[in-house]
Amino acid sequence: MKAISSIFTGILLVLLVVGSAAIYIVDEREQAVVFQLGEVIDVKTEPGLYFKIPVAQNVRFFDSRILTLDADEPQRFITSEKKNVIVDLFVKWRIVDVKQYYVAVNGDEALAQTRLSQTINSSMRDEFGNRTVHEVVSGERDLIMEIMRQKANADARKIGVEVVDVRLKRVDLPQEVSESVYRRMEAERKRVANELRSTGAAEAEKIRADADRQREVILAEAYREAQKIMGEGDGQATAIYAEAFQKDAKFYEFYRSLEAYKQSFSEKGDMLVLEPKSDFFKYLKGPGEYKK
């Protein structure tokens, strides 16, 4: 009984081993190529559970997701102006024909990326060689990327690969060229700044001169108006004085003498050399000199 049980267990283990070797699972992120004696006999692109003949058949899996080819170092290219530019880029690609991919590059991702790099570099030399620095940096950058994608994709189809996108991460001038460009830009900015300062100084001087002229005109007009008003006031005052003093000529003479005394004796150090009997002192001789 024990011998039968052992035989049954052994048979069960063999069936399990053979069964597990006959089953394989294709993940949704993968594609599978089935080989029989080294020859491709089937391709599985849909996820699921599949069967194969143990020993006689084997399966190799390939990534079906979008992969990235990122250049290790920026590449140097020459524009139509014979100027060097440093370009850093990346490529998005994926396997669309896994059988062709295996036949063309033996399913080697490194070989596929080398093929893509060569195609991209060749396209970039052509496109950059027909354009100026300004065009490759900003003017036609999107157009260049689309042209390179189309050219790279046309060649990539030969190895069962689709180029999804090509992107220029950075397009720079070499360090030695950049420094000279920056110096020229700095000199140009300084020239423009100096020109603007000169223009501003000239405008400021013009504004100041105009303001000074307007000030002088306003002051002159104000002085003329003030003198006119003062003249009119003096005339009116003289007329009033004349009218008032005509009523009493003696009082007017007395008032004018007092004003003269006030002006003559305003300082202690003032000295007058006059005849004591002069008419100038007649109102200082006594209160009876003025009689209304």
Sequence and secondary structure as in RCSB ss.txt:
>XXXX:A:sequence
MKAISSIFTGILLVLLVVGSAAIYIVDEREQAVVFQLGEVIDVKTEPGLYFKIPVAQNVRFFDSRILTLDADEPQ
RFITSEKKNVIVDLFVKWRIVDVKQYYVAVNGDEALAQTRLSQTINSSMRDEFGNRTVHEVVSGERDLIMEIMRQ
KANADARKIGVEVVDVRLKRVDLPQEVSESVYRRMEAERKRVANELRSTGAAEAEKIRADADRQREVILAEAYRE
AQKIMGEGDGQATAIYAEAFQKDAKFYEFYRSLEAYKQSFSEKGDMLVLEPKSDFFKYLKGPGEYKK
>XXXX:A:secstr
 HHHHHHHHHHHHHHHHHHHHHEEEE TTEEEEEEETTEEEEEE S EEEE  TTTEEEEEEE S EEEE SS E
EEE TTS EEEEEEEEEEEES HHHHHHHHTT HHHHHHHHHHHHHHHHHHHHHTS HHIIIIITHHHHHHHHHH
HHHHHHGGGTEEEEEEEEEEEE  HHHHHHHHHHHHHHHHHHHHHHHHHHHHHHHHHHHHHHHHHHHHHHHHHHH
HHHHHHHHHHHHHHHHHHHHTT HHHHHHHHHHHHHHHHTSSTT      TTSGGGGGGS GGG   
